[in-house]
């Protein structure tokens, strides 16, 4: 069962509670690369490079069907998401150790860089203050000029919020980020 939500609850949680769950409608996905290997009898390991919205569990099921049998996932590891890969990641224990000793020892990316692919709108100080205080009316003066997610940035270049354009001239806040606290 997928993590698609029905009434705010993931389908797999509903299924585990014993509720009848209709599978989501099939969707078009792109498998850019698929590599299969058999490391041990009865077990296939696969690596896939695929488009967003691809369900690895469904892909495993489909591979099983194509082989004339059944299949399920024993392990799932995402090695890349967009421009981020495991090669760019740091183990949590290394981050915690560096935080205690020398925070500059590990290069972490900031929130703004993490969403570098989103269109950016810089707001004035008044709008920044209103947004940080949860006043979504500050969006009334911001025309997103398109659909989808975009980021709002302060005059100082800090990420304030992620918003979603609901039309060419209106938007709704998805997440607000408070500035870091001074020590």
C-alpha positions as CSV (number, residue, x, y, z in Angstrom):
1,X,0.0,0.0,0.0
2,X,1.2,3.5,-0.8
3,X,1.7,6.5,1.3
4,X,-0.9,8.4,-0.7
5,X,-3.3,9.9,1.8
6,X,-7.1,9.6,2.1
7,X,-8.6,12.1,4.4
8,X,-5.1,13.0,5.7
9,X,-4.2,9.4,6.6
10,X,-1.6,7.3,4.5
11,X,-3.3,4.3,2.8
12,X,-0.8,1.9,4.4
13,X,-1.9,3.0,7.8
14,X,-5.6,2.4,6.9
15,X,-4.7,-1.1,5.5
16,X,-2.8,-2.0,8.7
17,X,-5.9,-1.0,10.7
18,X,-7.8,-3.5,8.7
19,X,-9.8,-1.0,6.6
20,X,-10.5,-1.8,2.9
21,X,-8.2,0.3,0.8
22,X,-8.7,0.9,-2.9
23,X,-5.3,1.2,-4.6
24,X,-4.6,4.6,-6.2
25,X,-5.3,5.0,-9.8
26,X,-2.3,4.0,-12.0
27,X,0.0,6.8,-12.9
28,X,2.5,7.4,-15.7
29,X,6.1,7.1,-14.4
30,X,9.4,6.9,-16.1
31,X,12.0,4.3,-15.3
32,X,15.2,5.9,-16.7
33,X,17.5,3.0,-15.6
34,X,16.8,-0.4,-14.0
35,X,19.5,-2.8,-13.0
36,X,18.7,-6.3,-11.6
37,X,21.1,-8.8,-9.9
38,X,20.5,-12.0,-8.1
39,X,22.8,-12.0,-5.0
40,X,21.2,-15.1,-3.5
41,X,18.7,-17.7,-4.6
42,X,15.1,-16.3,-4.5
43,X,16.2,-12.7,-3.9
44,X,16.6,-10.1,-6.5
45,X,18.3,-6.8,-5.9
46,X,17.4,-3.9,-8.1
47,X,18.5,-0.3,-8.6
48,X,16.2,2.1,-10.3
49,X,16.6,5.6,-11.5
50,X,13.0,6.8,-11.8
51,X,10.7,9.8,-12.0
52,X,8.9,11.3,-8.9
53,X,5.8,9.4,-8.0
54,X,7.3,5.9,-8.8
55,X,6.5,3.4,-6.0
56,X,9.4,1.0,-5.5
57,X,7.1,-1.5,-3.9
58,X,4.9,-1.5,-7.0
59,X,7.9,-1.8,-9.2
60,X,9.0,-4.9,-7.1
61,X,5.5,-6.4,-7.5
62,X,5.6,-5.7,-11.3
63,X,9.0,-7.4,-11.6
64,X,7.7,-10.4,-9.7
65,X,4.6,-10.6,-12.1
66,X,6.9,-10.3,-15.1
67,X,8.9,-13.2,-13.7
68,X,5.8,-15.3,-13.2
69,X,5.9,-15.2,-9.4
70,X,5.3,-12.8,-6.5
71,X,7.6,-10.2,-5.0
72,X,7.9,-7.8,-2.2
73,X,10.6,-5.4,-0.9
74,X,12.8,-6.5,2.0
75,X,14.7,-3.3,2.1
76,X,14.3,0.1,0.5
77,X,17.1,2.7,0.3
78,X,16.8,6.0,-1.5
79,X,20.2,6.9,-2.8
80,X,19.3,10.1,-4.6
81,X,16.5,12.6,-4.4
82,X,16.7,15.3,-7.0
83,X,20.1,16.9,-6.8
84,X,20.9,15.3,-3.4
85,X,22.7,11.9,-3.1
86,X,24.1,9.7,-0.4
87,X,27.6,10.8,-1.5
88,X,26.6,14.3,-0.2
89,X,25.2,13.0,3.1
90,X,26.8,13.0,6.5
91,X,26.1,10.4,9.2
92,X,24.1,11.8,12.1
93,X,26.8,10.8,14.6
94,X,29.4,12.8,12.7
95,X,27.1,15.8,12.6
96,X,26.5,15.6,16.3
97,X,30.2,15.1,17.1
98,X,31.1,18.1,15.0
99,X,28.4,20.2,16.6
100,X,30.0,19.5,20.0
101,X,33.6,20.1,18.9
102,X,34.0,22.1,15.6
103,X,30.8,22.9,13.7
104,X,32.8,24.1,10.8
105,X,34.3,20.6,10.3
106,X,31.2,19.5,8.4
107,X,29.8,21.5,5.6
108,X,26.0,21.5,5.9
109,X,23.8,23.2,3.5
110,X,21.3,25.9,4.6
111,X,17.6,25.8,4.1
112,X,17.7,28.2,1.2
113,X,20.2,26.1,-0.6
114,X,18.2,23.0,0.1
115,X,15.3,24.4,-2.0
116,X,17.6,26.1,-4.6
117,X,15.4,24.8,-7.4
118,X,12.3,26.7,-6.3
119,X,11.5,30.1,-7.8
120,X,12.4,32.9,-5.4
121,X,10.6,36.0,-4.4
122,X,12.3,38.6,-2.2
123,X,10.0,40.4,0.3
124,X,10.4,43.7,2.1
125,X,11.1,43.9,5.9
126,X,7.4,44.6,6.8
127,X,6.2,41.5,4.8
128,X,9.0,39.4,6.4
129,X,7.9,40.4,9.9
130,X,4.2,39.7,9.1
131,X,5.0,36.3,7.6
132,X,7.2,35.3,10.5
133,X,4.3,36.2,12.8
134,X,2.0,33.9,10.8
135,X,0.1,36.7,9.1
136,X,-0.6,35.1,5.7
137,X,-2.3,38.4,4.5
138,X,1.3,39.5,3.8
139,X,1.0,37.3,0.7
140,X,-1.7,39.6,-0.7
141,X,1.0,41.9,-2.0
142,X,3.0,39.0,-3.6
143,X,2.1,37.9,-7.1
144,X,3.6,34.4,-7.6
145,X,3.2,34.7,-11.4
146,X,2.6,31.0,-12.0
147,X,1.6,27.8,-10.3
148,X,3.5,25.5,-7.9
149,X,5.8,26.0,-5.0
150,X,8.1,29.0,-4.5
151,X,10.2,30.4,-1.7
152,X,10.0,33.7,0.1
153,X,13.3,35.3,1.1
154,X,14.1,38.2,3.4
155,X,16.0,41.3,2.3
156,X,19.0,39.7,4.2
157,X,18.7,36.6,2.0
158,X,17.2,34.2,4.7
159,X,14.6,31.7,3.7
160,X,11.3,32.9,5.3
161,X,8.7,30.5,3.9
162,X,7.7,28.1,1.2
163,X,4.4,29.0,-0.4
164,X,2.2,27.4,-3.1
165,X,0.7,29.5,-5.9
166,X,-3.0,28.9,-6.1
167,X,-3.4,31.1,-9.2
168,X,-1.2,33.7,-11.0
169,X,-2.0,36.2,-8.3
170,X,-2.7,34.3,-5.1
171,X,-0.8,31.9,-2.9
172,X,-0.9,30.0,0.4
173,X,1.8,29.4,2.9
174,X,3.1,25.8,3.1
175,X,5.8,26.3,5.7
176,X,7.3,29.2,7.6
177,X,10.9,29.1,8.9
178,X,11.8,31.0,12.0
179,X,15.3,32.7,12.0
180,X,18.0,31.0,14.0
181,X,18.2,32.0,17.6
182,X,21.3,34.0,18.8
183,X,23.5,32.2,21.3
